[in-house]
Amino acid sequence: MSSRHDDERLTDIINAIDAIRSHLARGDLSDGLIFDAVRVRLIEIGEVVKALDPELVASQVV
């Protein structure tokens, strides 16, 4: 079961994914600004995943 903090972190991941979709709607990764914006959001997702409860992450692995 996820904690309140984990719920907030999962929301952060969803928001980052939405931002990536928005960036890609403006152009593709050949545009340096789009590439950098997407890269930053992917880094953000990675940091959030590292902060999640390991038991939560393990329970979601398929």
Phi, psi and omega in degrees: 000139183272151177275173177301319179296319178295322177299318178294321179295319178296323175296321176300320178296314179299318179296321179294320177297317177300320179296319178300315178301318180296316179299315183289337175290338180273342181173183181252180186289352176287342174278120184303321179292319177296314179304311181296319180297316179294318180300316180298318179294324177293322175298317178302315179299316179300317179295320179294317180299320179297333182272351179289154175300125181303328178294323177296314181297315181297326181287344183260354180287130182262000000 
